[in-house]
């Protein structure tokens, strides 16, 4: 009986006992285009259940090596991504792009450098600045707290190479064009366009059927970046969260933002406050009620939209 109690205790406390040598459970990679692979992580927030993993790590196999986009949320998640990459190629990782400062996208850098110490880490100048100014430590703490210690042992490996808006990186016979912004989802955002393949890695400026958390961004800025993504007229869009797809997923996000902003503006002009608007706006958006984070993020977006209208 004592051993049964001990086993039950170990099972229920597994996340607390997890240590720096652990690896997130395996998620399969999907080949979405020739030499382009994506692991579509579960949608939601970091948790004990998902072991902090909830973004879309991607990689491109080039002539010279592998280019990674957003290797995940912790060293444990990054090690899972490394293991999946090695199933698709034996080439080394040469470059890593981090799309923005939110740690669920880039704290996996540590695992990349464990496997390939010469890999170059690239990010938005504001992402690099904010990471050094405290965002890195903040996100390490957030991941640990939300997973009850599972991600402990993660170390922030901050990019050292800045990527400017409009800059082209020629890597292994491919052109990676940068579309950077300072007023989008996190104010530190990159979208990365593969010119020859007409593929866009949107980061969190575009999500697929997920209500965006805009706590660090601007409503109008994300609307502008959504339009910018559409204007690129890519064949394939790889979002920060949610499934890869064609321009339809971007058009759906545009429809969400257009509908919400128009309704908020109408109700604001009628004299309503943000909390009074929520039921009416939610009814207008009910076609999107199956989206991830529907229960938590619309109210926050309404408040931000009102604030930005008041600043006009």
Secondary structure, DSSP 8 states (H G I E B T S, - for coil): -HHHHHHHHHHHTHHHH--TT--------EEEETTEEE----SS---TTTTT--S--EEEE-SSSEEEE---SSHHHHHHHHHHHHHH--S-EEEEEE-SS-HHHHTTHHHHHHH-TT-EEEE-HHHHHHIIIIIHHHHHHHHHHHTTTTTTT-------EE--TT-EEEETTEEEEEEEESSSSSSSEEEEEETTTTEEEEETTS-SSB----TTS-HHHHHHHHHHHHHTT-SEEEESSS--BSTHHHHHHHHHHHHHHHHHHHHHHTT--HHHHHHHHHHHTGGGTTSBTHHHHHHHHHHHHHHHHHT-
